[in-house]
């Protein structure tokens, strides 16, 4: 079994100096420095740089959330983020990890939520957007992860968490799932915006890590129970819209009957949470069948403020709206805006 040099040295130090305990891995670098120190304990290191691991989704053995790396190269060698430059390590069929860098001011952290902007379209010198981002490669891979519920590893530069430019090490935050994606505007260009949520028990809460780092405390690299700041949905709202339409889809007018009775789903028009911050009330929810719900969330189906249904940008009927619904058509306009680039991409392919 291969063990990373830094935790090995930390434990070895604690064995030699039981009164002082295990050494903090933040007090030293890995690589040659750790190798020279381990030799004094009679431990010889071997290099595994020549062994290139394949595509790995999910956790990396012997690398728990809270592991600190001195730079991107160490994170690369550990298999946490297999690129030393790009913010996304992935392909069109799936993304394995992302890295939050202080060069991207659009990224936000709120409790256990991360808002992450996709790659591409930026000027390397100014950081400003000079072109539309494309739903391709790692950007598309994050959407595939969203559809499959597949987790993404998240690496963060300390300065992103603490807002202190001098903090240059990287912290592995653990596993996150993509809970939402859509389009936004930056500098007049379209960008992809993703929302990721910490996986309880398999991740650290970013803002709690930020607080510890700002205080100069160590980030404990141990798995623990997570206390998360989740959005509490009002399920009475979904139940109300289903009753209002007798479980009939407002888009295709299908009413599904199962052995347990009629079935439909409540679909939020403007997504909840950052960066969209849609309300959880009747004016921001539709009654849809599972198929239309998936197409609506996947930005294939949109509804214009006049009720016209668009399927990949082409008219496909009118939305059924009950007089008692009180639908806010501004939310429909917002959903059409964040879906527009998806429709153009599908029509051009």
Buried (B, 14 or more C-beta within 10 A) or exposed (E): EEEBBBBBBBBBBBEEEEEEEBBBBBEBBBBEBBBEBBEEEEBEBEEEEEEEEEEBBEBBEBBBBBBBBBBBEBBBBBBBBBBBEBBBBBBBEBBBBBBBBBEBEBBBBBBBBBBBBBBBBBEEEEEEBEEBBBBBBBBBBBBBBBEEEBBBBBBBBBBBBBEEEEBEBBBBBBBBBBBBBBBBEBBEBBBBBBBBBBBBEBBBBBBBBBEBBBEEEEBBBEBEEBEEEEEEEEEEBBEBBBEBBEBBBBBBEBBBEEEEEEEBBBBBBBBBBBBBEBBBEBBBBBBBBBBBBBBBBBBBBBBBBEBBBBBBBEEBBBBBBEEEBEBBBEBBBBBBBBBBBBBBBBEEE
